[in-house]
């Protein structure tokens, strides 16, 4: 199983939420979208456990199964398609989540997230 972690899924995993721990442990490949990495680091910078959280993230990123997923020119096409689809439905999701969804679709990844607004995007397979 190849997965992408949303910010809340990474946080759940680090807090030891059993369902998230099981999914992450079973995944063959774990991708952390660049946007998620930015959200995590912003949260750490604003929090009271910055160094502990940063050290845990660093260890996580050094796992051979984990990679940071970067957007590229092809990602922009998926982003645009999702944007138009949502606009036609009269729905919206946060911009960062548009990028996360575009990356998940582009790379055929299962997106681990707790955010219900991804339900507007049936093409995004979620866990």
C-alpha positions in Angstrom: 0.0 0.0 0.0 1.3 3.4 -1.0 -0.1 6.3 1.2 0.2 10.0 1.5 -0.3 11.5 5.0 -2.2 14.6 5.7 -1.1 16.8 8.6 -3.8 15.4 10.9 -2.9 11.8 10.0 0.8 12.4 10.8 -0.3 13.9 14.1 -2.6 11.0 14.9 0.3 8.6 14.1 2.7 10.4 16.4 0.1 10.4 19.2 -0.2 6.7 18.8 -3.8 6.5 17.5 -4.1 2.8 16.9 -5.8 3.0 13.5 -3.2 5.4 12.2 -0.3 3.4 13.6 -1.6 0.3 11.9 -2.0 2.0 8.5 1.5 3.6 8.7 3.2 0.4 9.8 1.5 -1.6 7.0 2.3 0.9 4.3 5.0 -0.1 1.8 5.6 3.6 0.9 4.7 6.7 2.9 4.7 10.1 1.2 4.6 13.4 3.0 3.4 16.1 0.6 5.6 19.2 0.8 2.6 21.2 1.9 2.1 18.9 4.9 5.7 19.3 5.8 5.2 23.0 5.8 2.1 22.8 7.9 3.8 20.6 10.4 6.8 22.8 10.8 4.6 25.9 11.1 2.7 24.1 13.9 5.9 23.1 15.6 7.2 26.7 15.4 4.1 28.0 17.1 4.0 25.3 19.7 5.7 24.6 23.0 7.4 21.4 22.0 9.2 22.6 18.9 12.5 20.7 19.4 10.8 17.4 20.4 8.4 17.6 17.5 11.1 18.5 15.0 13.3 15.7 16.2 10.5 13.2 15.8 9.7 14.5 12.3 13.4 14.2 11.4 13.5 10.6 12.5 10.3 9.9 10.6 11.7 11.5 7.4 14.8 9.4 7.6 12.9 6.1 7.4 13.6 4.4 4.0 9.9 4.0 3.4 9.2 7.8 3.8 9.7 10.4 1.1 8.7 14.1 0.7 6.4 14.5 -2.2 7.1 17.6 -4.3 4.6 19.2 -6.7 5.7 19.6 -10.3 4.3 20.9 -13.5 2.0 17.9 -13.9 0.6 18.5 -10.4 -0.7 21.9 -11.6 -3.0 20.1 -14.1 -4.5 18.0 -11.4 -4.9 21.0 -9.2 -6.7 22.9 -11.9 -9.0 20.0 -12.6 -9.9 19.6 -8.9 -10.4 23.4 -8.6 -12.9 23.5 -11.5 -14.7 20.4 -10.3 -15.2 21.9 -6.8 -16.2 25.2 -8.2 -18.9 23.6 -10.4 -20.2 21.8 -7.3 -20.2 25.0 -5.3 -17.8 23.4 -2.8 -14.4 24.5 -1.6 -11.6 23.1 0.4 -8.5 24.9 1.8 -5.9 25.7 -0.8 -3.2 23.5 0.8 -5.6 20.6 0.7 -6.1 21.2 -3.1 -2.4 20.6 -3.5 -2.4 17.5 -1.3 -5.3 16.1 -3.3 -3.6 16.9 -6.6 -0.5 15.1 -5.4 -2.4 12.1 -4.2 -4.3 11.8 -7.5 -1.2 12.3 -9.6 0.8 9.6 -7.8 -2.2 7.2 -7.3 -1.8 7.3 -3.5 -4.3 6.6 -0.7 -4.7 9.8 1.3 -4.8 9.3 5.0 -6.7 12.2 6.5 -9.5 13.1 9.0 -10.7 16.0 6.9 -14.2 15.5 5.7 -14.0 18.0 2.9 -12.1 15.5 0.9 -15.4 13.7 0.5 -16.2 16.3 -2.2 -13.5 14.5 -4.3 -14.5 10.9 -4.9 -11.4 10.3 -7.0 -9.3 10.8 -3.9 -9.0 7.4 -2.2 -8.9 7.9 1.6 -8.0 5.9 4.6 
